[in-house]
């Protein structure tokens, strides 16, 4: 039973290596060789002295892949500003969370209701929905209107006027280094 447990552990570690590394990475070749060694040893008559070496080598390869493919930590302050009567807020909120899940998992969003005119004015709220990353609007062509009355907002894009920011705008700003980023 112990041999089967060790075999499963090694196979799981190798699959993680292969899944994280680029296909042409030499670490993938090493991991696949290690998997073959594991299969051969698994067919032999039980746990031999070489098993601890197989496990150690797997751990070293896995650590190398983790290090080589780790994403730098990018700390962004994301704000989602909206007002209650805006029908576009839900679609924009869903888009924002989808992009964060894809590009910057773990990033938190301050969800701010700017329905109250005093709150809207204090936040310089240009309309709903507004997405700011590190205090800057995601719309690359944004110009502060100077009027902060709670209202719906429209965005000019290459394909015309739309009701939510383009996905690409959010992706682009989230991929930029944040003010407190750690590039590894």
C-alpha positions as a printed NumPy array, in Angstrom:
array([[  0.   ,   0.   ,   0.   ],
       [  2.861,   2.386,   0.841],
       [  4.359,   1.844,  -2.62 ],
       [  1.068,   2.833,  -4.262],
       [  0.856,   5.972,  -2.109],
       [  4.393,   6.968,  -3.098],
       [  3.657,   6.275,  -6.777],
       [  0.54 ,   8.465,  -6.654],
       [  2.476,  11.273,  -4.936],
       [  5.242,  11.217,  -7.559],
       [  2.77 ,  11.104, -10.462],
       [  0.823,  14.032,  -8.953],
       [  3.998,  16.096,  -8.552],
       [  5.092,  15.363, -12.127],
       [  1.681,  16.37 , -13.479],
       [  1.977,  19.686, -11.631],
       [  5.421,  20.228, -13.181],
       [  4.197,  19.439, -16.685],
       [  1.092,  21.595, -16.22 ],
       [  3.013,  24.685, -15.089],
       [  6.04 ,  24.561, -17.363],
       [  6.2  ,  25.581, -21.001],
       [  6.115,  22.518, -23.31 ],
       [  9.695,  23.053, -24.522],
       [ 11.111,  23.587, -21.025],
       [ 13.859,  21.075, -20.123],
       [ 12.166,  20.655, -16.753],
       [  9.253,  18.938, -18.51 ],
       [ 11.639,  16.416, -20.039],
       [ 13.215,  15.785, -16.616],
       [  9.775,  15.383, -15.042],
       [  8.694,  12.919, -17.729],
       [ 11.915,  10.925, -17.255],
       [ 11.2  ,  10.86 , -13.551],
       [  7.689,   9.602, -14.244],
       [  9.135,   6.732, -16.308],
       [ 11.561,   5.868, -13.5  ],
       [  8.6  ,   5.842, -11.129],
       [  6.654,   3.482, -13.41 ],
       [  9.626,   1.101, -13.656],
       [ 10.179,   1.15 ,  -9.895],
       [  6.46 ,   0.635,  -9.352],
       [  6.634,  -2.579, -11.355],
       [  9.568,  -3.852,  -9.337],
       [  9.078,  -5.796,  -6.151],
       [  8.33 ,  -3.021,  -3.736],
       [ 10.01 ,  -0.039,  -2.131],
       [ 13.73 ,   0.083,  -2.786],
       [ 16.479,   2.32 ,  -1.498],
       [ 16.144,   4.528,  -4.597],
       [ 12.639,   5.761,  -3.74 ],
       [ 13.767,   8.533,  -1.463],
       [ 16.008,   9.814,  -4.3  ],
       [ 13.068,   9.78 ,  -6.728],
       [ 10.955,  11.793,  -4.31 ],
       [ 13.769,  14.246,  -3.58 ],
       [ 14.423,  14.766,  -7.298],
       [ 10.71 ,  15.314,  -7.928],
       [ 10.589,  17.942,  -5.194],
       [ 13.642,  19.734,  -6.657],
       [ 12.123,  19.791, -10.163],
       [  8.772,  20.983,  -8.804],
       [ 10.469,  23.793,  -6.864],
       [ 12.378,  24.835, -10.004],
       [  9.162,  25.018, -12.014],
       [  7.374,  26.959,  -9.259],
       [ 10.24 ,  29.447,  -9.16 ],
       [ 10.574,  29.782, -12.934],
       [  6.878,  30.286, -13.583],
       [  5.789,  32.217, -10.505],
       [  3.867,  35.359, -11.356],
       [  5.192,  38.551,  -9.802],
       [  3.011,  39.96 ,  -7.062],
       [  1.184,  42.993,  -8.353],
       [ -0.641,  44.947,  -5.675],
       [ -3.361,  47.165,  -7.083],
       [ -6.064,  49.164,  -5.399],
       [ -9.23 ,  48.576,  -7.429],
       [-12.426,  50.581,  -6.999],
       [-15.777,  49.845,  -8.557],
       [-18.049,  52.895,  -8.335],
       [-21.714,  52.732,  -9.259],
       [-25.097,  54.258,  -8.631],
       [-28.269,  52.422,  -7.761],
       [-30.385,  53.231, -10.83 ],
       [-27.733,  52.305, -13.39 ],
       [-28.654,  49.109, -15.285],
       [-25.045,  48.712, -16.517],
       [-23.449,  48.244, -13.123],
       [-24.062,  44.48 , -12.839],
       [-22.533,  43.681, -16.232],
       [-19.512,  45.873, -15.462],
       [-19.077,  44.337, -11.995],
       [-19.222,  40.816, -13.471],
       [-16.686,  41.791, -16.156],
       [-14.343,  43.296, -13.569],
       [-14.407,  40.165, -11.394],
       [-13.938,  37.918, -14.432],
       [-10.871,  39.898, -15.538],
       [ -9.449,  39.893, -12.008],
       [ -9.882,  36.116, -11.808],
       [ -8.013,  35.748, -15.116],
       [ -5.306,  38.404, -14.741],
       [ -4.846,  39.253, -11.056],
       [ -6.404,  36.559,  -8.859],
       [ -6.806,  37.572,  -5.24 ],
       [ -7.079,  41.286,  -5.998],
       [ -9.732,  42.872,  -3.823],
       [-12.24 ,  45.397,  -5.082],
       [-13.693,  48.29 ,  -3.106],
       [-17.357,  48.301,  -4.121],
       [-18.565,  51.878,  -3.699],
       [-22.174,  53.029,  -3.961],
       [-22.068,  56.618,  -5.219],
       [-25.846,  57.058,  -5.333],
       [-25.728,  59.83 ,  -2.716],
       [-24.797,  63.119,  -4.472],
       [-22.44 ,  64.119,  -1.634],
       [-20.57 ,  60.802,  -1.883],
       [-20.449,  61.143,  -5.682],
       [-19.003,  64.645,  -5.408],
       [-16.403,  63.661,  -2.799],
       [-15.233,  60.79 ,  -5.024],
       [-15.288,  62.859,  -8.23 ],
       [-17.664,  60.24 ,  -9.634],
       [-18.013,  60.624, -13.433],
       [-20.871,  58.132, -13.741],
       [-21.802,  54.489, -13.376],
       [-20.03 ,  52.227, -13.873],
       [-16.572,  53.558, -13.058],
       [-13.577,  51.299, -12.543],
       [-10.399,  52.797, -11.149],
       [ -7.11 ,  51.018, -10.636],
       [ -4.684,  52.786,  -8.32 ],
       [ -6.926,  55.857,  -8.488],
       [ -6.881,  56.066, -12.296],
       [ -9.892,  55.429, -14.532],
       [ -9.441,  52.342, -16.756],
       [-10.743,  54.252, -19.793],
       [ -7.537,  55.372, -21.539],
       [ -9.374,  58.351, -23.074],
       [-10.999,  59.44 , -19.801],
       [-11.431,  63.174, -19.277],
       [-12.832,  64.339, -15.938],
       [-16.218,  65.909, -16.741],
       [-16.222,  68.118, -13.639],
       [-19.869,  67.152, -13.033],
       [-20.293,  64.421, -10.428],
       [-24.066,  63.975, -10.491],
       [-24.917,  60.272, -10.097],
       [-25.85 ,  58.996, -13.563],
       [-25.089,  56.25 , -16.076],
       [-21.894,  56.483, -18.058],
       [-21.059,  55.568, -21.654],
       [-17.659,  54.678, -23.123],
       [-16.233,  55.456, -26.567],
       [-14.503,  52.435, -28.08 ],
       [-13.218,  51.438, -31.503],
       [-16.525,  49.656, -32.091],
       [-18.695,  52.582, -30.989],
       [-20.418,  53.758, -27.818],
       [-20.826,  51.029, -25.162],
       [-22.257,  50.821, -21.65 ],
       [-19.324,  49.078, -19.917],
       [-15.55 ,  49.529, -20.185],
       [-13.691,  47.278, -22.605],
       [-12.23 ,  44.127, -21.108],
       [ -8.833,  44.984, -22.645],
       [ -8.675,  48.294, -20.726],
       [ -9.082,  46.502, -17.406],
       [ -6.6  ,  43.777, -18.369],
       [ -4.001,  46.328, -19.445],
       [ -4.044,  48.317, -16.208],
       [ -4.068,  45.202, -14.025],
       [ -0.98 ,  43.885, -15.828],
       [  0.963,  47.068, -15.125],
       [  3.117,  47.097, -11.99 ],
       [  1.2  ,  48.398,  -9.001],
       [  2.507,  51.09 ,  -6.676],
       [  3.647,  48.421,  -4.181],
       [  4.526,  45.639,  -6.606],
       [  7.116,  42.999,  -5.968],
       [  8.665,  41.8  ,  -9.198],
       [ 10.164,  38.721,  -7.644]])
